[in-house]
Amino acid sequence: MNEDSGLTKLNIKTDLWSIFLISTTVFIYNQFAEGQDDGVLRLMDGSHSKEGRLEIFHSGIWGSVCDDGFGKSDATVACKQLGFRCLSNVQVYTEGGFTSSKIWMDNLNCNGQESSLKACSFNGWGKHYCGTSENVGIRCHGGCSGDLWLVGGNNYGRLQIYHSGAWGTICDDHFESQDALVVCKQLGLWTKKYQTTIVQFYTAGHGNGTIWLDDVACNGNESRLESCHHRGWNVENCGHSEDVGVRCYGNYSSVKVNARWGSWSFWTSCSSICGSGTRNRTRKCDNPLPTIVGSSCIGNSNQSRTCIGSSCPVDGEWSEWTSWNLCSATCNGGIQDRTRKCNAPTPSNGGLYCNGTTIESRPCNNIFCEIHGQWGQWQEWDSCNTTCGHGFKNRSRTCDSPYPMFGGSECIGLDFDIHICFQDTCSGAQQQIKEDASNSYSAGFVGGVAVGCVIITAVIIFIALLIFRRFYPGHVGKFIRNINFRSNSVNSKSSAYMDVK
């Protein structure tokens, strides 16, 4: 009787202990789930923040998803809902082991365009034919510039950032709590979803590829790490032994802790060794860091003020060139110059003189000058155009000393000259005078008339040639030949006339 009574009491105590454990577990679990939205996803027990067992929140409880019929389109929707952008690939695997008490989804059938996993077709909440050994896991590959992930676990590991088509690491130089806080916020781990209240950073090392960032300095208010101050992409002085790691963990608490600024750093040296410059100092929003429901610091994390260094050397600079001066010649080529001065500014305090010359030259007026024509020497007189009596002789000259060139004017004047000539008295005329002395008066009169006619004709011809040369220079030679012909004809007729007499 006593033994049965003792056994009964033991069974009652065991049942009460089981009830207590279950109640406590449910209470703690529900506390962790406080504030979650229905359908929220998370990855658990993965080797990095983009891999793990897929879990979904429903009716206040986290539960898993069965791998029956789960494919790439389903994984794509899950990765996008988890905030992984610019996917290059997704992978699906079976993740067994511990999970919460519920398997919420089975036989998912997404088309890949849904905005959330709960919008896809499935059996219904909690309707499944699976065990925990069939929990589905996913990996989300790819990234956009500035995206982060943690290599090591879902909420801790070596920090990597995506830039220029490749993942790389971040150096731990000057990396502190507010930088880690921005990382946790960007990864979505500083939320009620993960109940994170503590952030830590440490030297993880063992990375590979490019070290993208160094000397990161966040104030804690940024939403993305790439928005924080840093030295520039791929500007660093680190090795992979200095790759930084981050942990985002802790339990959710509704206690409100507002952030406060830490102490100001010392002022930096003046940015200029001479003249005007600036000094800077910084402070961090980490005294303390805010809880999830707390507010961040108000104000600036950086201050600057003007500082003055010593007088700086001033190097000389050239002024503008002057206008080109007049050309040294009007034709056949000349030179013109322009100048400048080393006075914009003038070198001072040991500064350098301007590099270059003060004068610049160039050729000008490279055209030929006009050459006006000049007469050459007169040629010798031609022979008289008659053998007896009166006649003509001429001479010529050429406009070639020099020839007119490059628009120069022609020679002024005639290129020929005419002179009256007289040969001996014709022999027929002398005999006639001797034979008929009585007719000497008539013969003399006729001869005088003939000579007068010749002289008058010559004068008229000379004047005509001057006029003709002025307007028709090319026909003068022909005209002279005609004159010679006519003169010879006149002389012949005169001789014949004298012979008749």
C-alpha positions as CSV (number, residue, x, y, z in Angstrom):
1,M,0.0,0.0,0.0
2,N,2.8,2.4,0.9
3,E,4.7,1.3,-2.2
4,D,1.8,2.0,-4.5
5,S,1.2,5.3,-2.8
6,G,4.9,6.3,-3.3
7,L,4.8,5.2,-6.9
8,T,1.7,7.3,-7.5
9,K,3.3,10.3,-5.9
10,L,6.4,9.8,-8.1
11,N,4.3,9.6,-11.3
12,I,2.4,12.8,-10.3
13,K,5.7,14.6,-9.7
14,T,7.0,13.4,-13.1
15,D,3.8,14.6,-14.9
16,L,4.0,17.9,-13.2
17,W,7.6,18.3,-14.2
18,S,6.8,17.5,-17.8
19,I,4.0,20.0,-17.8
20,F,6.3,22.6,-16.4
21,L,8.9,22.0,-19.0
22,I,6.4,22.2,-21.8
23,S,4.8,25.3,-20.5
24,T,8.2,27.0,-20.0
25,T,9.3,26.0,-23.5
26,V,6.1,27.4,-25.0
27,F,6.4,30.5,-22.9
28,I,10.0,31.2,-23.9
29,Y,9.3,30.3,-27.6
30,N,6.4,32.7,-27.7
31,Q,8.5,35.4,-26.1
32,F,11.1,34.9,-28.9
33,A,8.3,35.1,-31.4
34,E,6.8,38.3,-30.0
35,G,6.1,40.9,-32.6
36,Q,6.6,38.7,-35.7
37,D,4.5,39.1,-38.8
38,D,2.7,36.0,-40.2
39,G,4.6,34.5,-43.1
40,V,8.1,35.8,-42.1
41,L,11.0,33.6,-43.2
42,R,14.4,32.8,-41.6
43,L,17.4,30.6,-42.3
44,M,18.7,28.5,-39.5
45,D,21.9,26.3,-38.8
46,G,23.6,27.2,-42.1
47,S,27.3,27.7,-42.7
48,H,26.7,31.3,-43.7
49,S,24.0,34.0,-43.7
50,K,22.7,33.0,-47.2
51,E,22.2,29.3,-46.4
52,G,20.3,27.2,-43.9
53,R,17.1,25.4,-42.9
54,L,14.1,27.3,-44.2
55,E,11.6,28.3,-41.5
56,I,8.3,30.3,-41.6
57,F,6.4,32.0,-38.9
58,H,2.6,31.3,-38.5
59,S,0.1,31.5,-35.7
60,G,2.8,32.6,-33.2
61,I,5.1,29.6,-33.9
62,W,8.2,29.1,-36.1
63,G,7.9,26.0,-38.3
64,S,9.7,24.2,-41.1
65,V,8.9,23.6,-44.7
66,C,8.9,20.0,-46.2
67,D,11.1,19.2,-49.2
68,D,8.3,17.4,-51.1
69,G,8.1,19.0,-54.5
70,F,10.2,22.0,-53.4
71,G,12.2,23.3,-56.4
72,K,14.2,26.3,-57.7
73,S,11.2,28.5,-58.3
74,D,10.1,28.0,-54.7
75,A,13.7,28.7,-53.5
76,T,13.8,31.8,-55.7
77,V,10.7,33.3,-54.0
78,A,12.1,32.4,-50.5
79,C,15.5,34.1,-51.3
80,K,13.8,37.2,-52.6
81,Q,11.5,37.4,-49.6
82,L,14.6,37.1,-47.3
83,G,16.0,40.2,-49.0
84,F,18.7,38.6,-51.2
85,R,18.8,40.7,-54.3
86,C,20.4,40.1,-57.8
87,L,20.3,36.3,-57.5
88,S,22.6,34.4,-59.8
89,N,21.6,31.0,-58.6
90,V,19.6,29.2,-55.9
91,Q,20.1,25.7,-54.5
92,V,17.8,23.3,-52.6
93,Y,18.9,20.6,-50.2
94,T,17.4,18.5,-47.4
95,E,18.2,19.8,-43.9
96,G,17.3,17.3,-41.2
97,G,17.8,17.7,-37.5
98,F,16.2,19.8,-34.8
99,T,13.4,22.1,-35.7
100,S,10.4,23.6,-33.9
101,S,7.4,21.4,-33.2
102,K,5.6,22.3,-36.4
103,I,6.0,21.5,-40.1
104,W,3.9,24.3,-41.6
105,M,4.2,23.7,-45.4
106,D,4.3,20.8,-47.8
107,N,4.0,20.4,-51.6
108,L,4.8,24.0,-52.4
109,N,4.2,25.1,-56.0
110,C,5.5,28.6,-56.7
111,N,5.9,30.1,-60.2
112,G,8.8,32.3,-59.1
113,Q,6.9,35.6,-59.4
114,E,5.3,35.6,-56.0
115,S,6.3,38.3,-53.4
116,S,6.2,35.8,-50.5
117,L,6.2,32.1,-49.9
118,K,2.8,32.0,-48.3
119,A,1.4,33.4,-51.6
120,C,2.4,30.2,-53.4
121,S,0.1,27.1,-53.7
122,F,0.6,24.4,-50.9
123,N,-1.4,21.8,-49.0
124,G,-2.4,24.2,-46.3
125,W,-1.0,25.3,-43.0
126,G,0.2,22.3,-41.0
127,K,-1.0,19.7,-43.5
128,H,1.8,17.5,-44.5
129,Y,3.1,13.9,-44.8
130,C,6.7,14.6,-43.7
131,G,9.1,14.2,-40.8
132,T,11.8,16.5,-39.5
133,S,14.3,14.6,-41.6
134,E,12.7,16.1,-44.7
135,N,13.1,19.8,-43.7
136,V,14.1,21.8,-46.7
137,G,17.2,24.0,-46.8
138,I,18.2,26.6,-49.4
139,R,21.3,28.6,-50.6
140,C,20.9,32.0,-52.2
141,H,23.8,32.9,-54.5
142,G,24.6,36.2,-56.2
143,G,24.5,39.8,-55.0
144,C,24.2,43.5,-55.9
145,S,26.9,46.1,-55.3
146,G,27.2,46.7,-51.5
147,D,25.4,43.5,-50.5
148,L,26.8,41.7,-47.4
149,W,26.9,38.2,-46.1
150,L,28.5,36.3,-43.2
151,V,30.6,33.2,-43.9
152,G,30.4,30.9,-40.9
153,G,26.8,30.9,-39.7
154,N,23.4,32.5,-40.1
155,N,24.1,35.4,-37.7
156,Y,27.9,35.3,-37.4
157,G,31.0,34.8,-39.5
158,R,33.6,36.5,-41.7
159,L,32.0,39.6,-43.2
160,Q,32.0,39.8,-47.0
161,I,30.8,42.5,-49.4
162,Y,29.9,42.4,-53.1
163,H,31.4,44.9,-55.6
164,S,32.3,45.0,-59.3
165,G,30.9,41.5,-59.8
166,A,32.9,39.8,-57.0
167,W,32.7,39.1,-53.3
168,G,35.5,40.3,-51.1
169,T,36.4,40.9,-47.5
170,I,36.7,44.0,-45.2
171,C,39.7,44.9,-43.2
172,D,39.4,45.2,-39.4
173,D,41.4,48.4,-39.1
174,H,39.3,50.9,-37.0
175,F,36.2,48.6,-37.3
176,E,34.1,49.1,-34.2
177,S,30.7,48.5,-32.6
178,Q,28.7,51.1,-34.7
179,D,30.1,49.6,-37.8
180,A,29.0,46.1,-36.7
181,L,25.6,47.6,-35.9
182,V,25.1,48.8,-39.4
183,V,26.1,45.4,-40.7
184,C,23.5,43.6,-38.5
185,K,20.8,46.1,-39.6
186,Q,21.7,45.7,-43.3
187,L,21.6,41.9,-43.0
188,G,18.1,42.2,-41.4
189,L,19.5,40.6,-38.1
190,W,18.9,43.7,-36.0
191,T,15.1,43.1,-35.8
192,K,12.5,41.4,-33.8
193,K,12.7,38.6,-36.3
194,Y,16.1,37.5,-34.9
195,Q,15.7,39.0,-31.4
196,T,19.2,40.6,-31.8
197,T,20.2,43.0,-29.0
198,I,24.0,42.5,-29.1
199,V,26.5,43.1,-31.8
200,Q,30.2,42.1,-31.8
201,F,33.1,42.3,-34.1
202,Y,36.3,40.3,-34.2
203,T,39.2,39.4,-36.5
204,A,38.1,36.4,-38.5
205,G,40.8,36.1,-41.1
206,H,41.2,33.3,-43.6
207,G,39.4,35.1,-46.4
208,N,40.4,35.2,-50.1
209,G,39.9,37.4,-53.1
210,T,39.9,41.2,-53.0
211,I,39.9,43.2,-49.8
212,W,37.3,45.8,-50.8
213,L,37.1,48.1,-47.8
214,D,39.4,49.5,-45.1
215,D,39.1,52.1,-42.3
216,V,35.3,51.9,-42.3
217,A,33.8,54.6,-40.0
218,C,30.0,54.5,-39.5
219,N,28.1,56.6,-37.1
220,G,25.4,53.9,-36.6
221,N,22.6,55.7,-38.4
222,E,23.4,54.3,-41.9
223,S,21.2,51.6,-43.4
224,R,24.0,50.1,-45.6
225,L,27.7,49.7,-44.8
226,E,28.8,51.1,-48.2
227,S,27.3,54.5,-47.1
228,C,29.7,54.8,-44.3
229,H,33.0,56.6,-44.7
230,H,35.9,54.5,-45.9
231,R,39.1,54.9,-47.9
232,G,37.6,53.9,-51.2
233,W,37.0,50.6,-53.0
234,N,40.0,48.4,-53.1
235,V,42.1,51.0,-51.3
236,E,43.7,49.2,-48.3
237,N,46.9,48.3,-46.5
238,C,45.8,44.9,-45.0
239,G,46.2,41.2,-45.5
240,H,43.5,38.5,-45.3
241,S,44.7,37.7,-41.7
242,E,42.9,41.0,-40.8
243,D,39.5,40.2,-42.3
244,V,36.8,41.3,-39.9
245,G,34.0,39.1,-38.6
246,V,30.6,40.1,-37.0
247,R,28.2,38.5,-34.6
248,C,24.5,39.6,-34.3
249,Y,22.9,37.8,-31.4
250,G,20.9,38.1,-28.1
251,N,17.3,37.9,-27.0
252,Y,14.6,40.3,-27.9
253,S,13.8,42.8,-25.2
254,S,11.1,45.4,-25.1
255,V,13.3,47.5,-22.8
256,K,14.0,50.8,-24.5
257,V,17.6,51.9,-24.4
258,N,18.5,55.1,-26.3
259,A,21.9,55.5,-27.8
260,R,24.3,58.1,-26.5
261,W,27.4,59.7,-28.0
262,G,30.8,58.6,-26.7
263,S,33.6,61.1,-26.1
264,W,35.1,63.2,-28.9
265,S,38.5,62.0,-30.2
266,F,41.5,64.3,-30.2
267,W,41.7,66.9,-33.0
268,T,43.7,65.7,-36.0
269,S,46.7,67.6,-37.4
270,C,46.0,70.5,-39.7
271,S,45.3,69.2,-43.2
272,S,47.6,71.8,-44.7
273,I,51.3,72.4,-43.8
274,C,50.9,76.0,-45.1
275,G,48.1,78.4,-45.5
276,S,44.5,77.5,-44.6
277,G,43.4,74.0,-43.7
278,T,41.1,72.0,-41.4
279,R,41.3,69.9,-38.3
280,N,38.7,67.1,-37.6
281,R,37.6,65.1,-34.6
282,T,35.0,62.3,-34.4
283,R,32.8,60.6,-31.8
284,K,30.8,57.3,-31.9
285,C,27.2,56.5,-31.0
286,D,28.1,53.6,-28.8
287,N,27.8,54.8,-25.2
288,P,25.6,52.7,-25.1
289,L,24.4,51.3,-28.4
290,P,20.6,51.4,-28.8
291,T,18.3,48.5,-28.3
292,I,15.9,47.6,-31.1
293,V,13.2,49.9,-29.8
294,G,15.6,52.6,-28.7
295,S,16.6,55.6,-30.7
296,S,19.9,56.4,-32.2
297,C,22.1,59.4,-31.4
298,I,21.1,62.9,-32.6
299,G,23.7,65.1,-34.1
300,N,26.9,64.8,-36.1
301,S,29.6,62.3,-35.6
302,N,32.3,64.6,-37.1
303,Q,33.4,68.2,-36.4
304,S,35.8,70.4,-38.4
305,R,37.5,73.7,-37.8
306,T,39.8,75.9,-39.7
307,C,43.5,75.9,-39.0
308,I,46.4,78.1,-40.4
309,G,49.8,76.7,-41.4
310,S,52.9,78.7,-42.4
311,S,53.2,80.7,-45.6
312,C,53.2,78.4,-48.6
313,P,55.6,78.7,-51.6
314,V,53.7,80.1,-54.5
315,D,54.7,78.9,-58.0
316,G,54.5,81.3,-60.8
317,E,51.8,81.0,-63.5
318,W,51.8,82.5,-67.0
319,S,49.5,85.4,-67.9
320,E,47.5,85.3,-71.1
321,W,49.4,85.8,-74.4
322,T,49.3,89.3,-75.9
323,S,47.9,89.9,-79.4
324,W,50.3,89.3,-82.3
325,N,52.2,92.4,-83.3
326,L,52.6,93.7,-86.9
327,C,54.3,91.5,-89.4
328,S,57.9,92.6,-90.1
329,A,57.3,92.5,-93.9
330,T,54.3,93.1,-96.2
331,C,55.2,90.4,-98.6
332,N,57.8,87.7,-99.3
333,G,57.5,86.4,-95.7
334,G,58.0,88.1,-92.4
335,I,57.9,87.4,-88.6
336,Q,55.4,88.5,-86.0
337,D,55.6,87.9,-82.2
338,R,53.5,87.8,-79.1
339,T,54.6,87.8,-75.4
340,R,53.4,86.8,-71.9
341,K,54.5,87.4,-68.4
342,C,55.0,85.1,-65.3
343,N,52.8,87.1,-63.1
344,A,49.5,85.2,-62.7
345,P,50.7,84.9,-59.9
346,T,54.3,86.0,-59.6
347,P,56.4,83.3,-57.8
348,S,56.9,84.0,-54.2
349,N,58.1,82.4,-50.9
350,G,60.5,80.2,-52.8
351,G,58.0,79.1,-55.4
352,L,59.1,78.0,-58.9
353,Y,59.3,80.3,-61.9
354,C,57.0,79.5,-64.9
355,N,58.1,76.8,-67.2
356,G,58.4,77.9,-70.8
357,T,59.3,81.0,-72.8
358,T,58.1,84.6,-72.6
359,I,57.9,85.1,-76.4
360,E,56.4,83.2,-79.3
361,S,57.0,83.8,-83.0
362,R,55.3,82.7,-86.2
363,P,55.8,83.4,-90.0
364,C,53.5,85.9,-91.7
365,N,52.7,87.4,-95.1
366,N,54.1,84.5,-97.0
367,I,53.0,85.9,-100.4
368,F,55.3,87.1,-103.3
369,C,55.6,90.9,-103.8
370,E,54.4,92.5,-107.0
371,I,57.1,92.9,-109.7
372,H,56.5,95.7,-112.2
373,G,57.8,95.4,-115.7
374,Q,60.8,97.4,-116.9
375,W,62.1,98.0,-120.5
376,G,65.2,96.2,-121.7
377,Q,67.9,97.9,-123.9
378,W,66.9,99.1,-127.5
379,Q,68.1,96.7,-130.2
380,E,70.2,98.0,-133.1
381,W,68.5,100.0,-135.9
382,D,67.3,97.9,-138.8
383,S,68.6,98.8,-142.3
384,C,66.8,101.5,-144.2
385,N,64.0,100.0,-146.1
386,T,65.1,101.7,-149.4
387,T,68.4,101.7,-151.4
388,C,68.0,105.2,-152.7
389,G,66.1,108.2,-151.8
390,H,64.1,108.6,-148.5
391,G,62.9,105.6,-146.4
392,F,62.4,104.3,-142.9
393,K,64.3,102.3,-140.4
394,N,63.2,101.0,-137.0
395,R,64.3,99.4,-133.8
396,S,62.6,97.5,-130.9
397,R,62.9,96.7,-127.2
398,T,61.3,94.1,-124.8
399,C,59.6,94.5,-121.4
400,D,61.9,91.9,-119.7
401,S,64.1,93.8,-117.2
402,P,62.3,92.4,-115.3
403,Y,59.1,90.8,-116.7
404,P,56.0,91.9,-114.8
405,M,55.1,89.2,-112.2
406,F,52.7,88.5,-109.3
407,G,50.2,91.1,-110.4
408,G,52.8,93.8,-111.3
409,S,52.1,96.3,-114.1
410,E,53.3,96.2,-117.7
411,C,56.0,98.6,-119.1
412,I,54.8,102.0,-120.0
413,G,55.5,103.2,-123.6
414,L,56.1,101.6,-127.1
415,D,58.2,98.6,-127.7
416,F,59.4,100.0,-131.2
417,D,60.9,103.3,-132.6
418,I,60.9,104.6,-136.3
419,H,63.4,106.9,-137.9
420,I,63.4,108.5,-141.4
421,C,66.5,107.6,-143.5
422,F,67.9,108.9,-146.8
423,Q,70.0,107.0,-149.2
424,D,71.9,108.3,-152.2
425,T,70.0,109.9,-155.1
426,C,68.7,107.3,-157.4
427,S,70.9,106.9,-160.6
428,G,68.0,107.2,-163.1
429,A,67.0,110.6,-161.6
430,Q,70.6,111.9,-162.0
431,Q,70.8,111.0,-165.7
432,Q,67.4,112.6,-166.4
433,I,68.7,115.9,-164.8
434,K,71.7,115.9,-167.0
435,E,69.8,115.2,-170.2
436,D,67.0,117.7,-169.6
437,A,68.4,120.7,-167.8
438,S,65.6,122.8,-169.0
439,N,63.2,120.8,-167.1
440,S,65.2,121.0,-163.9
441,Y,62.6,123.3,-162.4
442,S,59.8,120.8,-163.1
443,A,61.9,117.9,-161.9
444,G,62.9,119.7,-158.7
445,F,59.4,120.7,-158.1
446,V,58.1,117.2,-158.6
447,G,60.9,115.8,-156.4
448,G,60.2,118.3,-153.7
449,V,56.5,117.4,-153.8
450,A,57.4,113.7,-153.6
451,V,59.7,114.3,-150.7
452,G,57.1,116.4,-148.9
453,C,54.5,113.8,-149.4
454,V,56.9,111.2,-148.0
455,I,57.6,113.3,-144.9
456,I,54.0,114.1,-144.3
457,T,53.1,110.4,-144.8
458,A,55.8,109.4,-142.3
459,V,54.5,111.8,-139.7
460,I,51.0,110.6,-140.1
461,I,52.1,107.0,-140.0
462,F,54.2,107.6,-136.8
463,I,51.2,109.2,-135.1
464,A,49.0,106.4,-136.2
465,L,51.4,103.8,-134.9
466,L,51.5,105.5,-131.5
467,I,47.7,105.3,-131.3
468,F,47.6,101.8,-132.8
469,R,50.3,100.6,-130.3
470,R,48.3,101.9,-127.5
471,F,45.2,99.9,-128.4
472,Y,46.4,97.1,-130.6
473,P,50.0,96.3,-129.7
474,G,50.0,92.9,-131.3
475,H,49.3,94.3,-134.9
476,V,52.2,96.8,-135.0
477,G,54.6,94.5,-136.8
478,K,52.2,93.7,-139.5
479,F,51.4,97.4,-139.9
480,I,55.1,98.3,-140.3
481,R,55.5,95.6,-143.0
482,N,52.6,97.2,-144.8
483,I,54.3,100.6,-144.5
484,N,57.6,99.3,-145.8
485,F,55.7,97.7,-148.8
486,R,53.9,100.9,-149.5
487,S,57.0,103.0,-149.1
488,N,58.9,100.8,-151.6
489,S,56.0,101.1,-154.0
490,V,56.0,104.9,-153.7
491,N,59.8,105.0,-154.2
492,S,59.4,102.7,-157.2
493,K,56.7,104.9,-158.7
494,S,58.8,108.0,-158.0
495,S,61.8,106.4,-159.7
496,A,59.6,105.5,-162.7
497,Y,58.2,108.9,-162.8
498,M,61.7,110.4,-162.8
499,D,62.7,107.9,-165.5
500,V,59.8,109.0,-167.7
501,K,60.8,112.6,-167.2
